[in-house]
Amino acid sequence: MCPVLVDGSAMPVTKSMPKLIGDERYWAERAEEARAVCDSIRNPECRRIMGEIALSYDVGSVIEGFNSATLTPPKQEVVSKH
């Protein structure tokens, strides 16, 4: 799926952002695309960076990070008065 420019951004026009956040298939496709680009890069540093980008798109880490950020209440710091 090729992204279409909408208001200057390269977001696909088929889904809204909230739906994309938890869409495992979407992120798996992005990770696969990033790996394909990584395989074509010859510069070792650029290849390493692209590999990290591909890893960041892996579904498990994306979904887990989103869920922990949105579903975990912030920890309350206990302040003792002495």
HELIX and SHEET records of a PDB file:
HELIX    1   1 MET A   17  ILE A   21  1                                   5    
HELIX    2   2 GLU A   24  SER A   40  1                                  17    
HELIX    3   3 PRO A   44  TYR A   57  1                                  14    
HELIX    4   4 VAL A   59  LEU A   71  1                                  13    
END                                                                             
